[in-house]
Every structure is written in structure tokens, then in C-alpha cells.
Amino acid sequence: MSYRVTVGAKSKIGKEAYIDIGAIIDRNSDIDDNEKISIGEIVKGDN
């Protein structure tokens, strides 16, 4: 995981997932194993 990443409560980050600079992971999000999240990407969770 890079710096300046925001991860919401109850989110699950898989093994070897790569989350790039400034990404925002919404609460209740699931990031799969080996998934790549790009610079500044916003991932919506199940709210």
C-alpha cells in the first residue's frame, strides 16, 4: 500500500493487493488478492 491512501471501516484488503498513491477505499469494500487500485481511484463499498 502506498502513502496517502484512505481505507474505510470494515474494508478487507486481499493478499498482495497493490493500492497506489491517494486511492480512497470506501467503508465495507472488498479488495481481492493481487488486485491493483490505480492512483487516486475511488472504490465504492457496500454501504
Backbone hydrogen bonds, N-H to C=O, Kabsch-Sander energy under -0.5 kcal/mol:
donor,donor_aa,acceptor,acceptor_aa,energy
2,S,19,I,-2.5
5,V,2,S,-0.5
6,T,23,A,-2.3
7,V,5,V,-0.5
8,G,25,I,-2.6
11,S,8,G,-1.2
12,K,29,S,-2.8
14,G,12,K,-0.5
14,G,31,I,-1.9
17,A,14,G,-1.4
18,Y,35,E,-2.7
19,I,17,A,-0.6
20,D,18,Y,-0.6
20,D,37,I,-2.3
22,G,3,Y,-1.3
23,A,20,D,-1.6
24,I,41,E,-2.7
25,I,6,T,-3.4
26,D,24,I,-0.6
26,D,43,V,-2.7
28,N,9,A,-2.2
29,S,26,D,-0.9
31,I,12,K,-3.2
32,D,30,D,-0.6
34,N,15,K,-2.4
35,E,32,D,-1.7
37,I,18,Y,-3.0
37,I,35,E,-0.5
38,S,36,K,-0.5
40,G,21,I,-2.0
41,E,38,S,-1.9
43,V,24,I,-2.8
43,V,41,E,-0.5
44,K,42,I,-0.6
46,D,28,N,-1.5
47,N,45,G,-1.1
